[in-house]
Amino acid sequence: MSNKIIDGKKISSEIKEKLRLEIKKLKEEGVVPGLAVIIVGSDSASQVYVKSKKKTAEELGIYSEIFQLEENAKEEDILELVGRLNKDNKIHGILVQLPLPKHIDEGKIILAIAPQKDVDCFHPENVGKILTGGAVVYPCTPAGIVELLKRSGIEISGKNCVVIGRSNIVGKPVALMMLQENATVTICHSKTKDLKKYCSEADIIVAAVGRAKMITADMVKNGAVIIDVGINRSPDGKLVGDVDFDSVIDKVSAITPVPGGVGPMTIAMLLKNTVLAAKNIIQIYK
C-alpha cells in the first residue's frame, strides 16, 4: 500500500531544500526574497496557517512580515497597506489571507496587489496568463498538484483527467494547468449529471469540492490516480478528504493522503512563487 501513497511531505521537503539553495545564491547577489502576509480578523485556522507560512519562510531564509488587522478594519486601510507594500523594495510577494470579513470587497483588494507581487496568483492579469501562456507564477495548490504528479513519475500527457470542483482557487486553474500538460480535461461540479460516469472513465481524478468521502470505490476505475484536495472534519473529529480513502485504496495506482498530501505542497509552492517573484522583479529593474 505504501508505494501507492503520494507523499506530499517528502516532495515538499525536496522542493524547499532546492529553494534554500536558490535563496542562498540570491543573498550572495544581495537580494533577500521578501513575503508580506496580510491577515484581517482573528480566525484561528487562518492564524495557525499564517504563522506556519512565516516560520517555514524564515527557515528557508525568506524575509517575512505579518500585518495583523482588526476584524472591523476599513477597506481603505487595507488598500492603503497594499499600496505601501507594492512600493516596498524589501517585499517581493504580497499575500492577503482569505476569506476576508464580509464588509471587505475581496476582488478590490486582490486587484490592488501589483501583479508582479501577487504570489497567490489571484490577480486577473496573472489568471489571464495561465490561460494564454507566459505566467511567472501559478496558483499554489494547483501548482502543487502538478508537481506531485510529475515528481511521482505519473504521466499526464494524453490522460483523461476529471477535476471535481470549479473554484477560482483550485478547480478552474488546475484544469487549465492539466490542459497545458496535454491531458484531456473534464470539469465536474454540483450541477453535473451522473458524476460516477465521468469519474469511472478518468485516469486522473482531482477532487476539490469540500464534501467528506464523496468519491467512493464504485466511482473509480482500476489503476486510476487520485489527488484529494479536500480537507474535512469527520464526525469523530478526524481530518478526511473528499475521497473515501479506505474504500478506493485497493483500486487506485496512486493517491494523496489527507492530511500529508496536497496540504504541505501549498506552502512550498507559495515560497517558490515568492522566490520566482523576487527573480522576476530583479529582471524588470535590471
C-alpha angles and dihedrals in degrees: 000000000000092000088060093057117097101215108216093179092057095044093046089051090054091051092048092049090054090047091052089059092046091050091049089053092048090051089053086057090051098258123122111188109232130204126191120194121195116200123182119198131359106280103159096217091051091048092053092046094049093048089050090052091051094047093049092045092053092046088059093046099259116142107237135189129183119205109199115196128185120259090249095050113144121248091236090056091056091046090050091051092048089050090052093049091048087063097040109107092201090062120073098162131043121192125182110201110233142247098052122198113282095253091062121083103228092194092056092050093048090048090054093059112097104251092231089057096044099111093169089059094226098126110109091235091058093042088053091053091056087059099042101029133248097090116159095193132024129206108282102237097042090046088050091052093053090047091051091054096045096045090048090056093246114154113231101174113099094005126129107244123190117196113196108203132037104215120145089236100054119350103054098038095045089051090054092046092050088050089054087054088056098253120144101242133206121182116208126188144161093299095048112120116222100007089179091064093055095043094048090058095047125110089191125027122193108193113198110151107104098238115128117245094341093144109073135181095264089061096054130076123224112275096017121149116229127199108191113200096169122111112190136156115238119215089263090056098254122137110248135172134232088266126074092237098189094051097048101038095091093051102045129080092210137003140174116236125226112255108024100034121078096357099074090046094060094065092041091054092046089057091044088053090051090054091046090049091051091051091046093050090050089053092049092054098040 
